[in-house]
Amino acid sequence: MSMFRDITIGQYLAGDSVVHRLDPRTKITFVGVFMVILFTAISAAAYLTLIAFTVAVVALAQVPPKMLTRGLRPILFLLVLTFVLQLFLTKGTPLFVIGPLVATWEGLRFGLFMVTRLLLLLVMASLLTLTTSPVALTDGLEHILAPFRLIGLPAHELAMMMTIALRFIPTLMEEADKIMKAQMARGADFESGNIFRRARSMVPLLVPLFVSAFRRADELATAMESRCYRGGVHRTRLNRLRATRLDAVAVVVLAALAAVVVALRWWPPW
C-alpha cells in the first residue's frame, strides 16, 4: 500500500525556479484566487485555458510531472466516484441506459468539469507546498492573517498550526504505510474483498496511527518549549519577506487569467 507515500501535499522540493523565488504571500494569494477563478469557469474553453495555464506553472516550477501524477493516485477513487455520480444523477438528454440508471450528456459535461476542477485544485495546492519551505509558508500565512489581529485573532498561532498540519501530512502518511506493512507481515489483509470489507480492514490502522500522531505532537511541543519558542509580534526573523517585480508580474498574469475566464463565460458550453 504505497499510496500513502504518493501524497505530495505538504512536501517541499528545494529549487531555484521562478515559482520558488516568488514571495510566499503571492503564492498563497495566487492559489486562493485561482480556486475562485476555477469555480467561475463554466465552458470547455475556460477549462482548457486553465489546464494550459496550470501546465505552464508546473513547467516554470521545474517540478517533475511524475511526482505530481503520482500524487493524484490516492484520490483516483474520489475522481471516478464524482464522475459517475454526475453522469447518472444529472437530468438532461439521455446518452445511454444501464438498467435503471440513465446517463445524460449534461451529466457527462458536469462530470468532466468536476473532475478537472479537483485535479487542478490538487495540482496547485501541491505546487504551493512543493515550492515553499515550511518557514516561508508560516511567515506568509502570518502576514496575510495579520489584519485580523484587530479582532483578536491569533495570526501567528493559526499560521503555525496550519503549516505544521501541512508539514506533517507526508510524515503521517509514511507512518501509516509502515504500520500497514507491519500488520500485513502479521497476517492482516488490506487488499482483498469488496470496498466495504477493505474499509473495515483499515479500522485497526487508525488506533496506532492516532497514538503515533499524538506522540509526535507531544514531542514537537516539548522541543519547542525546551528551546523557549515564543511566537507573535515580538518574534524576529532572519529573512524578511519582500515583494519583487517578479511578484508584480505574477499578479498581472493572475488578473489576466481571471479576465479571460470571465470573458469565456459567454462562450458556448462546449
N, C-alpha and C positions, 0 to 999 in steps of 0.2 A: 504494500500500500504506500507507494512513494508519492501519492497525490498530495500529501501534506507538504512535502518539500518543494512542490511545484508553485506554491503560492508566492507571488512576487511583491504583493503589497507589504510594506514595512521593511523591505530590504533596501540597502544602499549600495550603489555601484559607483565607486570613485572614478572620476574622469575630469576632463577639461574641455568638454564640449560647450557649444553656445548655450544650451539649456542648463548645463551645470553652473555656468557663470551668472545666470540670472539671479536677481535678488529673490530670496525665498518668499518675501511678501508678494512679489509679482507672480511667482509661480502658484502660490496658494490662491490668489485672486483670479489668476488665469483659469485654474481648474474649476473654481466655483462658477465663474461666468460661463465657461464652456458648458457646464452642466445645464445652465439656464438656456443657453443657445440650443443645446441638443434637444430639449423638450419643447422648443418652439418650432422645430422642423416638422413639416407635415407633407413634404413632397420627396419623391425619389431623387430629384436633382439636388435638393438640400442635403440629403443624406450622403450622396456621392461626393458633394463638396466637403462635408465633414470628414468623410473617410479619407479623402485625398489630403486634407489638412492634417489629420492625425498621423498618416504615413510620413508626411514631411517632418512633423515634430519628432517622430521616432528616429528618422534619419539624422536630424540635427542633434538629437541627444546621444547618438552613437551607442544606443543600447542594442545588443544582439536581438534580432527578431525572434530567434528560437527561445530566448529567455521569456519574452512576452507571450508567445504562443503556448509555452509550457505552463505559464501562469493561468491560462484560460481553461486548462483541463479540469480543475476542481469544480468549475461552475458549468461544465458541459451539460450535466443533467438538468440544471435550472434553465439553461437556454432552450433545450429541447422541450421541456415541460411548458415553458412560456409560449413557445411557438405553437405547440399542439393545442393548448387551451385557446389561444387567439384564433387558430384556424377553425376549430369546431364550435366555438361558443359565440362567435361574431355573426350576427344576422346579415344577410345580403344575398347576392346572386350565387346559386349553388354551383360548386366546382366539381365535386364528386361526393358519393354517399358510401358510408361504411356502416351497414346495419342502421341503427337509429341515429347515427352521427352524420351530420351534413357539413361538409367543408365548403367555405364560401370564398369568393375572390376577395372580398373585403377582409375576411379573416387572414387570408394569405398575405395581404398587404400589411395589415397591422402586426401580424406575427413577425414578418421580416423587419419592420420598423422597430419593434420592441427588442428583438434580438440584437439588432445593430446598436441601439441605444445602450444596452447592457454591455456589449463588447467595447464600445468607445469609452464608456464611463470607467470600466475596469482598466483599460489601457492608459487613460490619462491619470487615474489615481495611482497606478503603478509607476508611471513616469515621474510623478511628483516625489515619491519616496526613493525611487532609484537614483534620482539626480540631486537630491537634497540630503545633506547629512542631518542626523538627529538634532545636533546642536543648532544648526541653522534653521531647521524646521521649528524648533521650540521658540527661537528668537522671532521668527517671522509670525508665528501664531500669536505670540505675546504682543507684538506691535499692533497687529490687526485688532486684537481684543482690548487694547489699552483704553480706548474711549469709554468702554463700558465700566471702567473703574469708577466713573462718576456716579453710577447707581449701585456701587458696592460689589461689583463682580470681580472675583479674584483672578485677574487676567493671567498672571504668571502661573498660578497653580493649575488653572484649566489647561493652559498651553502645555505645561509639563505632563499632566495626566494624559492628554491626547497623544503627545509624542511618545511617551513610554508605552501606551497601548499599541500604537503602530509599530514601535520598535520590537515589541515582544511577540508580535504575531508570528514571524518566522521561527522564533525560539520555541514557542508553544507548539507550533506545527511539527517541528523537528522532534520535540519531546513526545508528542502523540505518536509519531512514526516509530520511535524507539519502543514505546510501551506496547504498540500493536505487534511489533516483531517479537518482543519478549513473550507476549501472550500467545502468539502463533506458535512459538517454539514449545509452548506447554500444551498445545493441542487446540487452541482457540481457532475458530473458523469465521473469518470476516468476509469471505468472497462467494460462498455457495448459497443457494436458496434464492427466494424472491426478494423483492426490495424491502418488504416488511420484516422478513427474517434477518436480513442484513442490517437493517436499522436497529433491531433488538440486540443484535450481537455487538453493537457499538456501545451499549449501555455500560458494560464492565470497564470500558475505556475511560469513562467520564470521571469516576472516583479518583483513580491515581493521577489523572490529568489535573483535576482541581486541586488535589493535595500538592502537586508539584508547582502549580501556579501560585498558590498561597505561600509556599515556601520561598519561591523566588521573590515574591513581593516583599516578604518579611526581610529577606537578605538584602534586597535593594534599599529598603527603608533604613535598616541598621547601618549599611555602608554610607548612606547619605548623612545620617545623623552623626556617625563617628568622624566624618570629615567636616562637621559643623556647617553643613549646607544650609543656606538661608536664601530663599528666593524673594522676589518682589522688587519694589522700587529702589532699594539700596544695593541691589546686586550690580556689579560692574562686569564689563565684557571685554575680552581681549580684542575681538574684531567687531566693530560697529557696522550695522547694516547701512549701505549707501546705494541708492538707485543710480544707475548709469544710463548712458544713451541707449545701451542695449535693451534696458527695461522699457524705455520710451518707445523703442521700435516694436517691442512685444505688445505694448498697449495699443499702438496704432494698428498692428496686424489683427489683434483680437477685435478691435472695433470694426475693422473692415470685414472680418468674418461674420460678425453679428449683422452688419448691414446686408451682406449677401444673403444670409439665411432668411432674414426677414423679408427681403425682396422676393425670394423664391417661394414664399407662402402663397403668392398669387399665380404661381405656375400650376399646370395640371398635376394631379397627384402622382402620375407615373411619368 
